[in-house]
């Protein structure tokens, strides 16, 4: 049976998405690169995040919890935290 750590893959990909969004909003060349390579910058982010999810899920397959948090709680907090950061980022950018 192939082992895969869904939770740590989700954790890494959630925070990677935040990083990609912020970089793409501040560095126009990066956003243009994603759009020209993948057809649209959001598709590029989705491809990169999906690749990271799969890669880290397999690379960290034998890894158990990090610190005192279980993998599922870490993933849950990471996904919620990344959504909050993305939401706040766009709110702040909107009112600038």
VENQUI-V891947 format. One record per helix or strand. SS is the DSSP state (~ for helix, > for strand). FROM is the first residue (numbers start at 1). LEN is the number of residues. Records with the same first field share a line. If there is no record, write none. Layout:
SS = FROM-LEN + FROM-LEN
This chain:
~ = 6-21 + 28-11 + 41-19 + 71-24
> = 66-1 + 69-1
